[in-house]
Amino acid sequence: MGKLIYKVGDATNPCVESGTRIIIHICNSIGSWGSGFVVALSKKWKQPEMLYKQWFSQRAFLKGNDAFQLGNIQKVALDVDKYYAKTYVINMIAQDGIMSNIRNDIPLRYDALEKCLQKVYDFCSEERKKGIPISVHCPRLGAGLAGGDWNKIEKLIEKWLVHGKDGFDTYVYDLSNEVGKWKGTVYDGQEQLEVVDNEIKTEFFPT
């Protein structure tokens, strides 16, 4: 069984150095890349954006699990050495467009996100069979521009990636200037931060 761990930091700079780090994030269904977490991704690596746009441009020719559609994922290998990729970015199509529609439906699609997370789990399980430690890293995905409820998203992450005997340690990152948004969150580290009434309370926990 894995653990769900909250960190203050940037998901493009995973706190785990060993093994393969799987960075997951949500993409939209219309080929648009330019707001939110993807900006930080593109500043560090060009491949996730390039391959996402290529995937979109070839959508008319792709079917099944390769199709550019809600519920599918794209795996982008980075930092590849002789034996394995030290980092993967996984583009998950779980956002329908970029704006709420006339019925005020939010762009995030929970059913698509669940399908994506199941595929991420399957991929992580296959990678672990190589004998390489696996960790998962993400921003507080789906709860920003996609309009989702973090409590629901957290439960899906726990269901598919964390819980069970074959779960993975999963790290959720909040930037330091966003910590105050998340009342009650306890952050892991030598200093554990808890947000109470929009103020950061700090308690030292020796390692």
C-alpha positions in Angstrom: 0.0 0.0 0.0 1.3 3.4 -0.9 0.9 6.8 0.8 -0.6 10.1 -0.3 1.9 12.8 0.7 1.4 16.6 0.4 4.5 18.7 -0.3 5.1 22.4 -0.7 7.0 22.7 -4.0 6.8 22.2 -7.7 5.7 18.9 -9.3 8.2 19.4 -12.1 10.9 19.0 -9.5 10.0 15.7 -7.8 11.3 15.3 -4.2 12.2 11.6 -4.9 15.6 11.1 -6.6 15.7 7.4 -7.0 13.8 5.1 -9.3 11.3 6.3 -11.9 9.2 9.4 -11.2 5.8 9.5 -12.9 4.5 13.0 -13.2 0.8 13.1 -14.0 -1.4 16.0 -15.1 -4.7 16.8 -16.8 -5.0 17.9 -20.4 -8.0 19.1 -22.3 -9.7 17.5 -25.3 -9.3 20.3 -27.8 -5.5 20.4 -28.2 -5.0 23.6 -26.2 -1.8 23.9 -24.2 -0.9 27.1 -22.5 -2.4 27.7 -19.1 -1.9 26.2 -15.6 0.6 23.5 -14.8 1.5 22.9 -18.4 3.4 26.3 -18.5 5.8 25.0 -15.8 6.1 21.7 -17.7 7.1 23.4 -21.0 9.7 25.6 -19.2 11.5 22.4 -18.1 10.8 20.0 -20.9 9.7 20.5 -24.5 8.6 16.9 -25.2 5.3 16.8 -23.3 3.8 19.8 -25.2 5.3 18.7 -28.5 4.0 15.1 -28.3 0.6 16.2 -27.0 0.1 18.6 -30.0 1.3 15.9 -32.3 -1.2 13.5 -30.7 -3.9 16.0 -31.3 -2.9 16.6 -34.9 -3.0 12.9 -35.7 -6.4 12.3 -33.9 -8.3 11.4 -37.1 -6.0 8.4 -37.6 -5.9 7.0 -34.1 -8.2 4.5 -32.5 -8.7 2.6 -29.2 -6.2 3.3 -26.4 -4.2 5.4 -28.8 -7.1 7.7 -29.7 -7.0 11.3 -28.7 -10.1 11.2 -26.5 -11.3 11.6 -23.0 -10.1 8.8 -20.7 -6.9 8.1 -22.6 -3.3 8.9 -21.6 0.0 9.6 -23.4 3.3 8.6 -21.8 6.3 10.8 -22.4 9.7 9.4 -21.4 12.3 11.9 -20.2 15.8 11.6 -18.6 16.4 8.3 -20.3 19.5 6.4 -19.5 20.8 3.0 -20.8 18.2 0.9 -18.9 15.1 3.0 -18.1 13.5 6.4 -18.1 14.1 8.3 -14.8 11.1 10.5 -15.4 7.8 10.1 -17.3 5.2 12.8 -17.9 1.8 11.4 -18.5 -0.7 13.6 -20.3 -4.2 12.5 -19.2 -7.1 13.7 -21.3 -9.8 14.3 -18.6 -10.9 17.9 -19.3 -13.6 18.5 -21.9 -12.7 21.8 -23.5 -11.4 24.7 -21.5 -14.6 26.5 -20.3 -17.9 25.7 -18.6 -20.7 25.1 -21.0 -24.1 26.8 -21.1 -25.3 24.2 -18.5 -22.5 25.3 -16.2 -20.9 21.9 -16.4 -17.2 22.2 -15.4 -14.6 21.1 -17.9 -13.3 18.3 -15.7 -14.8 14.9 -16.4 -14.5 12.7 -13.3 -15.3 9.5 -15.3 -12.5 10.3 -17.8 -10.1 11.1 -14.9 -10.9 7.7 -13.3 -10.2 5.9 -16.6 -6.9 7.8 -16.9 -5.8 7.0 -13.4 -6.6 3.3 -13.9 -4.3 3.4 -17.0 -1.6 5.2 -15.0 -1.8 2.5 -12.4 -1.5 -0.2 -15.0 1.6 1.5 -16.5 3.2 2.0 -13.1 2.7 -1.7 -12.3 4.4 -2.7 -15.6 7.3 -0.4 -14.8 7.7 -1.8 -11.3 8.0 -5.3 -12.8 11.4 -4.1 -14.0 12.6 -4.0 -10.4 12.7 -0.2 -10.4 11.1 1.8 -7.5 8.1 3.9 -8.8 6.7 7.1 -7.3 3.9 9.3 -8.6 4.0 13.1 -8.6 1.4 15.7 -9.5 0.1 19.2 -8.8 -3.4 19.5 -7.2 -4.7 18.4 -10.6 -8.2 19.1 -11.8 -9.0 21.6 -9.0 -7.9 24.7 -10.7 -8.8 25.7 -14.3 -10.7 22.4 -14.8 -13.1 23.4 -12.0 -13.1 20.1 -10.1 -13.7 19.4 -6.4 -10.4 18.3 -4.8 -12.1 16.1 -2.3 -13.5 14.0 -5.1 -10.2 14.0 -7.0 -8.3 13.0 -4.0 -10.5 10.0 -3.5 -10.0 8.9 -7.1 -6.2 9.2 -6.7 -6.3 7.2 -3.5 -8.5 4.5 -5.1 -6.4 3.9 -8.1 -2.8 4.9 -7.2 -2.4 4.7 -3.4 -4.6 2.1 -1.8 -4.2 -1.7 -2.0 -1.2 -3.9 -1.5 0.2 -2.7 -4.8 -0.3 1.0 -4.3 2.3 3.7 -5.0 3.6 6.6 -3.0 1.9 9.6 -4.5 3.1 13.2 -3.9 0.8 16.1 -4.4 2.5 19.5 -4.7 1.2 23.0 -3.8 3.3 26.0 -4.7 4.3 28.1 -1.7 2.1 31.0 -2.8 -0.9 28.7 -3.1 -0.7 27.0 0.3 -3.1 29.4 1.9 -5.9 28.2 -0.4 -6.0 24.8 1.2 -7.3 25.0 4.7 -6.5 21.9 6.9 -3.8 20.5 4.6 -0.8 19.0 6.5 2.4 19.1 4.4 5.1 16.5 4.8 8.8 17.3 5.5 11.0 18.3 8.4 8.7 21.1 8.9 5.1 20.1 8.6 2.8 23.0 7.6 -0.8 23.1 8.5 -3.2 25.7 7.1 -5.6 26.9 9.7 -8.0 29.8 9.1 -5.9 30.8 6.0 -2.7 31.1 8.1 0.2 28.7 7.9 0.9 27.0 11.2 4.3 25.3 11.5 5.3 22.5 13.7 8.8 20.9 13.7 9.0 17.1 13.3 12.6 15.8 13.6 13.5 13.1 11.0 
